[in-house]
Amino acid sequence: MQFIKILFWVLLLVATFIFWWTNEARASLDLGAAIVEARVSTFVVGAFLIGFVPTWLLLRGSKWRTSRRIKTLENAARTSPAPTPVASRASSPSPAPAASPTPATEPAPAVSSIDKQKAPGT
């Protein structure tokens, strides 16, 4: 999967470079204090990056925050002992009654056979 990601980014970079190299038209951008003259493709790539980079940084930040939160919760779950039942203080502790051994019997089937059952109303 990592190879596919790298291949995608390399192909995108090559396509962007070819786009920038083949478009020779020039344009100027008036910023008020300065006038910038460059290729049209430079402005297009710049506009793409202005939109892409902040969005990508927000994605990376949210992924980092989520993974950090997951690790914190996993560590908390790993280190906390299992809850133990708390006996009420109002009742005095009494010994448990002796359990009589039950004979080992075969459990009843969950579904009885159809031929032994009678349909209602018959």
C-alpha positions in Angstrom: 0.0 0.0 0.0 2.9 2.4 0.8 4.3 1.8 -2.7 1.0 2.8 -4.3 0.9 6.0 -2.2 4.5 6.9 -3.2 3.7 6.1 -6.9 0.6 8.3 -6.8 2.6 11.3 -5.3 5.4 10.9 -7.8 3.0 10.7 -10.8 1.2 13.8 -9.5 4.5 15.7 -9.1 5.6 14.7 -12.6 2.3 15.7 -14.1 2.5 19.1 -12.3 6.0 19.7 -13.5 5.0 18.9 -17.1 2.0 21.2 -16.8 4.3 24.0 -15.4 7.0 23.4 -18.1 4.7 23.4 -21.1 2.6 26.4 -20.3 4.7 29.5 -21.3 2.0 32.2 -21.1 2.9 34.9 -18.6 0.6 36.9 -16.4 0.9 39.6 -13.8 -0.8 39.8 -10.4 -1.3 43.1 -8.7 -1.0 42.8 -4.9 -1.3 46.5 -4.2 2.2 47.0 -2.9 3.9 44.9 -5.5 3.2 43.5 -9.0 4.1 39.8 -9.5 4.8 38.6 -13.0 5.1 34.8 -13.6 3.8 32.0 -15.7 0.1 31.3 -15.5 0.9 27.7 -14.5 2.8 29.0 -11.5 -0.3 30.9 -10.3 -2.4 27.8 -10.8 0.0 25.5 -8.9 0.3 28.2 -6.2 -3.5 28.5 -5.8 -3.7 24.7 -5.5 -1.1 24.7 -2.8 -2.8 27.5 -0.9 -5.9 25.4 -0.7 -4.3 22.0 -0.2 -1.6 22.7 2.4 -3.9 24.0 5.2 -6.4 21.3 4.6 -3.7 18.6 4.7 -2.3 20.1 7.9 -5.7 20.0 9.6 -6.1 16.3 8.5 -2.7 15.4 9.9 -3.4 17.3 13.2 -6.8 15.5 13.7 -5.2 12.1 12.9 -2.4 12.8 15.4 -4.9 13.9 18.1 -7.1 10.9 17.5 -4.2 8.4 17.6 -2.9 10.1 20.8 -6.3 9.8 22.4 -6.6 6.1 21.4 -3.2 5.3 22.9 -4.2 7.1 26.1 -7.4 5.2 26.4 -5.7 1.9 25.6 -3.1 2.5 28.3 -5.8 3.4 30.8 -7.7 0.2 30.0 -4.6 -1.9 30.2 -3.4 -0.6 33.6 -6.8 -0.4 35.5 -7.7 -3.5 37.4 -11.0 -5.2 37.0 -13.7 -3.8 39.3 -14.4 -6.0 42.3 -17.9 -6.3 43.9 -18.3 -4.3 47.1 -20.0 -5.9 50.0 -22.6 -3.8 51.9 -21.5 -2.8 55.4 -25.0 -2.9 56.8 -25.3 -6.7 56.6 -23.0 -8.8 58.6 -20.9 -11.3 56.7 -22.4 -14.7 56.8 -20.8 -17.9 55.6 -22.0 -19.1 52.2 -24.4 -22.1 52.4 -22.9 -25.4 51.4 -23.7 -26.2 47.9 -25.0 -29.7 47.3 -23.4 -31.4 44.4 -25.8 -31.8 41.5 -25.7 -35.0 39.4 -24.2 -34.6 36.0 -27.1 -34.8 33.6 -27.3 -34.3 30.0 -28.8 -30.9 29.1 -32.2 -30.8 27.3 -32.0 -30.2 23.6 -32.7 -26.6 22.6 -35.2 -27.6 19.9 -37.4 -30.6 20.2 -38.1 -32.7 17.2 -41.0 -31.8 15.0 -42.8 -35.1 15.1 -43.1 -35.0 18.9 -44.7 -31.6 18.9 -48.3 -31.0 18.2 -49.3 -28.0 16.2 -51.8 -25.8 18.1 -55.4 -26.4 17.1 -54.8 -29.9 15.8 
